[in-house]
Amino acid sequence: MISITESPSDFHHIDRMSVHEILIGINREDAKIHAAIEKAVPQIETLVDKILERTPSGGRVFYIGAGTSGRLGVLDASEIPPTFGVSGIITGLIAGGDRALRNAAEGAEDNPDKAWEELQALSVNTRDTVIGIAASGTTPYVVGGIRQARENGLLTGCITCNPQSPLAQAAEYPIEAVVGPEFITGSTRMKAGTAQKLILNMISTTLMIKMGRVKGNKMVNMQLTNNKLVERGTRMIAEELNIPKEEANKLLLKYGSVKKALDSVGK
């Protein structure tokens, strides 16, 4: 039986469509993503709650994936330090290593033992969580990594777009966002990839909020790595303390972060 992610597109002869028809078709397919994720929210919530039980004791989160799925995991993990000012809590691993971020790593995803080897090299322990990302839910690198992580007592979750896949069966807390066939048959960089990205956003952002890395609705722990972020931080402090921007900027540069600046005046 053909999996949903490999099922034929609902659009025939797309090579004969006009630019307008192609764009409208893709957009209509993308509109189905949010409904699929909404159905999966209870699964996402359960996994996040379980992760939060482990973070006070130093629990970390590791994403494992191949191809597009792996790149999305690395992307999400790499944005945590600059956005929330904390490192080492979320790490992304991709089959084939960093070179696979830009170039296809032929055969790397077919080794069912490699992910667990890479996780062991990072000294994972039973306080940690491993989340496998695979649209098909069949990628050996991901399924093998999740299976071995679970066998060794780690918390395991997954993000997949096929129901009842081997990956979902291997993970303790699976997330299944069934978005249907792709606009181009089997091109899971499209709807499936977008769904995975949105779910990763939900997981990591919720974790950071609940771990105290956000104040109100502001990224008070962001790293001040460019002028735009310094300006944003200055504006946050000025608004929070109701002081002139010049004074807010001095506080920000003195303490190095919005949170530390606000803490210095008891806010």
Buried (B, 14 or more C-beta within 10 A) or exposed (E): EEBBBBBEBEBEEBEEBEEEEBEEBBEEBBEBBBEBBEEBEEBBEBBBEBBBEBBEEEBBBBBBBBBBBBBBBBBBBBBBBBBBBBEEBBBBBBBBEEEBBEEEBEEBBEBBEBBBEBBEEEEBEEBBBBBBBBBBBBBBBBBBBBBBBBEBEBBBBBBBBBEEBBBBEBBBBBBBBBBBBBBBBBBBBBBBBBBBBBBBEBBBBBBBEBBEBBBEEBBBBBBBEEEEBBBBBBBBBBEBBEBEBEEBBBBBEEBEBBBBBBEEEEE
